[in-house]
Amino acid sequence: MQFILVDGKAWERHRSAFADFIHRIERLIGNPPEVDEWLDNDAVCRRLNISPRTLQTLRDTGKIPFSMVGHKCYYRAGDIADLLNSKAE
């Protein structure tokens, strides 16, 4: 095992420089975008309190946007919330 001794002032300078570097990177990158939550058919049916057939009708008529991966449909949670809000109004 190897031990390295560092002067306290040198360590503070190094730590401060590294913290400045991190702050510059954060300013360049900004806040990371929020990641959308994706829901499957079962989750959407439960949230909307509808049957799978009604969900298929909503897909077929274009009232609810979706994406397919393989043979499975997925829906953005934000789109489902928008649909719920439009029902409430």
Backbone as CSV, one residue per row, in Angstrom:
resi,resn,N_x,N_y,N_z,CA_x,CA_y,CA_z,C_x,C_y,C_z
1,MET,0.843,-1.166,0.000,0.000,0.000,0.000,0.894,1.237,0.000
2,GLN,0.475,2.223,-0.780,1.279,3.433,-0.905,0.502,4.607,-0.309
3,PHE,1.180,5.415,0.476,0.580,6.608,1.057,1.233,7.825,0.437
4,ILE,0.406,8.803,0.113,0.922,10.050,-0.442,0.452,11.170,0.464
5,LEU,1.373,11.957,0.947,1.031,13.095,1.798,0.957,14.344,0.936
6,VAL,-0.083,15.121,1.160,-0.280,16.353,0.406,-0.453,17.482,1.413
7,ASP,0.213,18.568,1.148,0.093,19.751,1.979,-1.365,20.230,1.966
8,GLY,-1.860,20.700,3.104,-3.247,21.145,3.231,-3.609,22.246,2.257
9,LYS,-2.713,23.222,2.074,-2.989,24.325,1.144,-3.021,23.823,-0.292
10,ALA,-2.118,22.912,-0.641,-2.097,22.347,-1.998,-3.388,21.559,-2.253
11,TRP,-3.801,20.812,-1.238,-5.039,20.047,-1.375,-6.230,20.980,-1.582
12,GLU,-6.328,22.062,-0.836,-7.426,23.023,-0.984,-7.418,23.646,-2.371
13,ARG,-6.243,24.015,-2.878,-6.161,24.582,-4.237,-6.667,23.564,-5.263
14,HIS,-6.229,22.317,-5.106,-6.650,21.272,-6.036,-8.169,21.043,-5.954
15,ARG,-8.688,20.969,-4.748,-10.121,20.753,-4.556,-10.929,21.910,-5.129
16,SER,-10.461,23.140,-4.903,-11.143,24.326,-5.412,-11.127,24.358,-6.943
17,ALA,-9.984,24.011,-7.526,-9.884,23.991,-8.991,-10.830,22.935,-9.566
18,PHE,-10.914,21.799,-8.915,-11.810,20.751,-9.395,-13.270,21.179,-9.272
19,ALA,-13.627,21.843,-8.180,-14.991,22.331,-8.007,-15.333,23.365,-9.082
20,ASP,-14.384,24.249,-9.406,-14.606,25.215,-10.487,-14.825,24.504,-11.821
21,PHE,-14.053,23.462,-12.060,-14.192,22.686,-13.283,-15.595,22.077,-13.366
22,ILE,-16.057,21.517,-12.277,-17.405,20.918,-12.244,-18.465,21.973,-12.532
23,HIS,-18.339,23.155,-11.957,-19.317,24.230,-12.188,-19.308,24.671,-13.647
24,ARG,-18.128,24.751,-14.258,-18.066,25.125,-15.684,-18.744,24.069,-16.556
25,ILE,-18.529,22.807,-16.248,-19.169,21.728,-17.010,-20.680,21.784,-16.845
26,GLU,-21.151,22.016,-15.636,-22.594,22.116,-15.399,-23.205,23.264,-16.181
27,ARG,-22.483,24.398,-16.278,-22.998,25.529,-17.058,-23.043,25.193,-18.536
28,LEU,-22.048,24.464,-19.037,-22.037,24.088,-20.452,-23.153,23.113,-20.788
29,ILE,-23.355,22.155,-19.920,-24.355,21.123,-20.180,-25.749,21.620,-19.864
30,GLY,-25.881,22.417,-18.836,-27.192,22.866,-18.394,-27.884,21.738,-17.652
31,ASN,-29.158,21.892,-17.449,-29.927,20.851,-16.779,-30.224,19.741,-17.769
32,PRO,-30.051,18.498,-17.379,-30.380,17.407,-18.294,-31.879,17.382,-18.571
33,PRO,-32.272,17.010,-19.777,-33.703,16.971,-20.082,-34.400,15.903,-19.248
34,GLU,-35.651,16.171,-18.958,-36.423,15.188,-18.210,-36.719,14.008,-19.126
35,VAL,-36.650,12.855,-18.554,-36.903,11.641,-19.318,-38.376,11.297,-19.188
36,ASP,-39.004,11.059,-20.342,-40.418,10.707,-20.332,-40.612,9.315,-19.751
37,GLU,-41.663,9.178,-18.991,-42.051,7.864,-18.494,-42.946,7.234,-19.554
38,TRP,-42.706,5.977,-19.868,-43.503,5.264,-20.852,-44.368,4.231,-20.161
39,LEU,-45.600,4.115,-20.609,-46.567,3.191,-20.015,-46.987,2.156,-21.046
40,ASP,-47.276,0.943,-20.574,-47.779,-0.082,-21.486,-49.315,-0.063,-21.470
41,ASN,-49.921,-0.968,-22.244,-51.387,-0.999,-22.369,-52.081,-1.144,-21.023
42,ASP,-51.601,-2.073,-20.199,-52.254,-2.308,-18.905,-52.244,-1.063,-18.023
43,ALA,-51.105,-0.385,-17.972,-50.995,0.812,-17.131,-51.924,1.920,-17.627
44,VAL,-52.036,2.064,-18.949,-52.909,3.110,-19.501,-54.374,2.777,-19.225
45,CYS,-54.736,1.512,-19.392,-56.121,1.119,-19.111,-56.482,1.387,-17.655
46,ARG,-55.561,1.120,-16.744,-55.829,1.391,-15.328,-55.942,2.888,-15.065
47,ARG,-55.028,3.678,-15.656,-55.069,5.139,-15.401,-56.326,5.780,-15.961
48,LEU,-56.749,5.328,-17.144,-57.925,5.926,-17.778,-59.214,5.216,-17.388
49,ASN,-59.079,4.083,-16.693,-60.235,3.272,-16.309,-61.054,2.879,-17.535
50,ILE,-60.364,2.311,-18.529,-61.008,1.877,-19.764,-60.587,0.439,-20.064
51,SER,-61.287,-0.180,-20.999,-60.968,-1.549,-21.400,-59.876,-1.525,-22.479
52,PRO,-59.208,-2.658,-22.694,-58.209,-2.722,-23.769,-58.813,-2.413,-25.140
53,ARG,-60.059,-2.807,-25.366,-60.709,-2.531,-26.657,-60.919,-1.026,-26.842
54,THR,-61.307,-0.330,-25.784,-61.474,1.129,-25.868,-60.127,1.787,-26.141
55,LEU,-59.078,1.277,-25.525,-57.742,1.815,-25.772,-57.359,1.626,-27.235
56,GLN,-57.695,0.463,-27.795,-57.397,0.235,-29.208,-58.168,1.203,-30.088
57,THR,-59.417,1.486,-29.736,-60.213,2.455,-30.500,-59.572,3.839,-30.433
58,LEU,-59.084,4.225,-29.258,-58.403,5.523,-29.131,-57.158,5.577,-30.013
59,ARG,-56.423,4.464,-30.089,-55.245,4.407,-30.967,-55.666,4.504,-32.430
60,ASP,-56.690,3.705,-32.810,-57.127,3.649,-34.206,-57.655,4.985,-34.707
61,THR,-58.298,5.755,-33.830,-58.869,7.044,-34.233,-57.873,8.194,-34.091
62,GLY,-56.679,7.886,-33.569,-55.654,8.919,-33.444,-55.849,9.837,-32.252
63,LYS,-56.687,9.459,-31.315,-56.939,10.304,-30.149,-55.866,10.167,-29.086
64,ILE,-55.048,9.122,-29.219,-53.990,8.914,-28.243,-52.711,8.517,-29.000
65,PRO,-51.644,9.291,-28.841,-50.399,8.941,-29.529,-49.716,7.754,-28.845
66,PHE,-49.028,6.947,-29.640,-48.346,5.779,-29.091,-47.153,5.433,-29.964
67,SER,-46.301,4.598,-29.425,-45.157,4.064,-30.160,-45.171,2.557,-30.010
68,MET,-44.710,1.882,-31.051,-44.657,0.428,-30.989,-43.209,-0.032,-30.948
69,VAL,-42.953,-0.964,-30.056,-41.656,-1.626,-29.978,-41.960,-3.106,-30.117
70,GLY,-41.519,-3.673,-31.221,-41.908,-5.052,-31.504,-43.397,-5.073,-31.773
71,HIS,-44.113,-5.864,-31.014,-45.564,-5.923,-31.164,-46.271,-5.341,-29.950
72,LYS,-45.581,-4.485,-29.207,-46.147,-3.930,-27.982,-46.255,-2.410,-28.097
73,CYS,-47.369,-1.865,-27.636,-47.609,-0.417,-27.684,-47.165,0.224,-26.375
74,TYR,-46.595,1.427,-26.503,-46.196,2.218,-25.340,-46.693,3.636,-25.523
75,TYR,-46.991,4.277,-24.401,-47.588,5.608,-24.391,-46.807,6.487,-23.431
76,ARG,-46.616,7.749,-23.786,-45.959,8.690,-22.875,-46.923,9.066,-21.764
77,ALA,-46.397,9.085,-20.544,-47.234,9.431,-19.392,-47.802,10.845,-19.545
78,GLY,-47.025,11.766,-20.136,-47.501,13.131,-20.347,-48.690,13.196,-21.290
79,ASP,-48.691,12.346,-22.327,-49.822,12.309,-23.256,-51.076,11.789,-22.566
80,ILE,-50.898,10.816,-21.680,-52.039,10.274,-20.944,-52.592,11.334,-19.984
81,ALA,-51.690,12.071,-19.334,-52.127,13.147,-18.436,-52.880,14.218,-19.212
82,ASP,-52.402,14.565,-20.412,-53.107,15.544,-21.246,-54.509,15.053,-21.604
83,LEU,-54.619,13.765,-21.921,-55.920,13.198,-22.253,-56.861,13.262,-21.046
84,LEU,-56.336,12.958,-19.875,-57.153,13.048,-18.661,-57.599,14.485,-18.392
85,ASN,-56.686,15.430,-18.611,-57.033,16.843,-18.400,-58.087,17.310,-19.387
86,SER,-58.010,16.853,-20.623,-59.008,17.272,-21.609,-60.380,16.660,-21.296
87,LYS,-60.390,15.458,-20.698,-61.655,14.850,-20.276,-62.289,15.639,-19.138
88,ALA,-61.448,16.174,-18.246,-61.933,16.899,-17.085,-62.560,18.237,-17.466
89,GLU,-62.119,18.787,-18.562,-62.633,20.131,-18.964,-63.923,20.069,-19.684
